[in-house]
Amino acid sequence: MVTTKPIKVDDEVKKTLDDMKKYPRETYNDTLRRILKLNHVKKGK
C-alpha cells in the first residue's frame, strides 16, 4: 500500500514545479520523481 505525506515548500519552489510539469494535470509526485530520475537519485528508504 502506498502512503502519502504532506511536505511544505515555499511559493517559489511550487512555481518552479508548476513550470516543470509535462502537462497541467501531472502530479507533483510524478514531477518530482522525474526530476530525481533525471538526476540519478536512487530510491531512499
N, C-alpha and C positions, 0 to 999 in steps of 0.2 A: 504494500500500500504506500502510495506517495503522500507525503505530508508537505504542507506549505507553511512558511513562516514569514511574517512581515519583516521588511527591512526598511530602514529610514535612509533616504537620500535627499540631498538638498535640491532646490529647484533647478540649478544649473545642470546637475547630473541627470535629472529627469528629462530636461530639454534635450540633452545630448543623446540619451537613449531613444527618445521620441524621433530624433533626426536620423538615428541609425537603423530604425526599423525597416525591413524589406517591404512591408506592406502595412497599412494603418492598423489592422487588427492583430498583428503579430504581438504575442505576449512579451512582457518584459523578461520573463524567464527564458523564452526562446531567443530573444535578442542577446541576453547575457550569455547563454550557452554558446551561441555562435561566436561572440567576441572572445570568450575563453578558449574555444576550439581553435580560432584563428591565431591565438597567442600561445598555443601548445600547452595550455594549462590542463594538467591531469585532474581527474575526479578526486575530490577530497573525501574525508570520512564523514 
